[in-house]
């Protein structure tokens, strides 16, 4: 709730509904795009791991099943580290703005 209050705090009273709706829409779109991006990263890392280790997912042997599990964990790890990196970049950008260093040129 504090984020919404902060985001809409400087908006004129007659425009607060529209600002709140725009904020909500951007949160929904951002969440969807973020989920799709991280899913793509996880799937790509999983596929790369399977390819690098010459695992054929169509064959259901105990070795293949174990390799699929390991590849899935690898994909999730790649997505998790990517999201951590994005969060660190966002925090660094926020810190720069807080101390008055311009983030955008122009």
WOSULHU-V474951 format. One line per field, one symbol per residue. ss: DSSP state (A for helix, B for strand, O for the rest). phi: phi as a letter, one per 40 degrees, with the letter a starting at -180 (. if undefined). psi: psi as a letter, one per 20 degrees, with the letter a starting at -180 (. if undefined). A space follows every 10 residues. Layout:
ss->???
phi->???
psi->???
This chain:
ss->OAAAAAAAOO OOAAAAAAAA AAAAAAAAAA AAAAAAAAAA AAAAAAAAAA AAOOOOOOOO OAAAAAAAAA AAAAAAAAAA AAAAAAAAAA AAAAAAAAOO OOOOOO
phi->.ccccccbcc cddcbccccc cccccccccc cccccccccc cccccccccc cccfbccccb cdcccccccc cccccccccc cccccccccc cccccccccg cccbcg
psi->hhgggghjhj qqhijhgggg ggggghgggg ggggggghgg gggghggggg ghjlpoihpm rhggghhggg hgggghgghg hghggggggg gggghghhjj pphpq.
